[in-house]
Amino acid sequence: MAPAAKGRKREQGPRKSEPPAPEAPSSDEAWAYEVAHAESSTDLAPLVGRNLRRLRTQRGLSLERLAKASGVSRAMLGQIELGQSAPTINVIWKIARALGIPFSALISTTAQSGTRLMRSQQSKRLASHDGSFVSRALFPFDEPRRVEFYELRLAARAVEEADAHPPGTMENLVVTSGSVEIERGEERHVLAAGDAILFEADVAHVYRNVGDVDATMYLVMTYAETVG
């Protein structure tokens, strides 16, 4: 999953002879990259903030150290912990990878028992910074698991890059509308509606909408080890 727009240059650290980079992004574009599009659920902001603070402090990490490990600015991490900013999908993946936790750990809710009904209008959605990629979790986060289930929507001609997931992670994806190209290393596969693919997701991969209409996909992600 998740992912920065194709062709985006990775940020590089300052040279030793240069002064350290400022804590906060220097332009509106930098903030736009880290802050989620309006389509993302606003009620996720305080939830992610609480989980991030708890998981960071459990590991004895300062905001500065986590910023260096994740590539997310210290200022943005502070805003997330305060519940004042909703991060993009890509930013959550970066933080989760730096903390060594599954993506869902940062958006988990309190436990409930028995039947779980997740109404569409109450679902929590995560979006890319421009809103071209939207992910909706179709499972609760409060029980140990190795499998997660997502609905993904990718705008026409949009591209979403996903960083490598933990070793052994598998993605099983089916396209239900539109057409999507999946790129994994040197492999490229175009899927039309009804086509499915299973691949190892522990290397960087790309979702590319090759059509003129929005695409909808359903993703089953399987981890090598139990999470949650």
Secondary structure, DSSP 8 states (H G I E B T S, - for coil): -----TT--------TTS----SS-SSHHHHHHHB--TTS-TTHHHHHHHHHHHHHHHTT--HHHHHHHH-S-HHHHHHHHTT---B-HHHHHHHHHHHT--GGGGG------S-----GGG--EEE-TTSSEEEEE-S-SSS-EEEEEEEEEE-TT-EEEE---STT-EEEEEEEES-EEEEETTEEEEE-TT-EEEEE-SS-EEEEE-SSS-EEEEEEEEEEEEE-
